[in-house]
Amino acid sequence: MKPLIDRIQYYARKANQYGRSRYDYFVGRSAKKPPANRHARLMAYKAAVHRRYLGI
């Protein structure tokens, strides 16, 4: 099983990538639109990591 810190780092890295791609799309630096369900998937992963941290 991966350590919790690795899971938190993964979430932070992916959330930053999503934010960066979303910003680039809105300011016109990129024509590629970020996936519509990416935010929901990131929030589900964050909730799962939090539940694991709490031991629920």
C-alpha positions, 0 to 999 in steps of 0.5 A, spaced: 500 500 500 502 506 498 504 511 504 499 517 505 504 522 503 504 519 496 497 519 495 497 527 497 502 529 493 499 525 487 492 529 488 496 536 489 500 534 482 494 533 479 490 538 481 495 543 479 495 540 472 488 541 472 488 548 474 494 550 470 490 547 463 483 550 465 487 557 466 491 556 459 484 555 456 480 561 459 486 566 457 486 563 450 493 559 450 490 553 449 485 550 444 484 544 448 478 544 453 480 540 460 475 534 461 468 536 464 468 531 469 476 532 472 474 536 477 469 531 480 474 526 479 479 530 483 474 531 489 472 524 489 479 522 490 481 527 495 475 525 499 477 518 499 484 520 501 481 524 507 477 518 509 483 513 509 487 519 513 481 519 518 481 511 518 473 511 516 
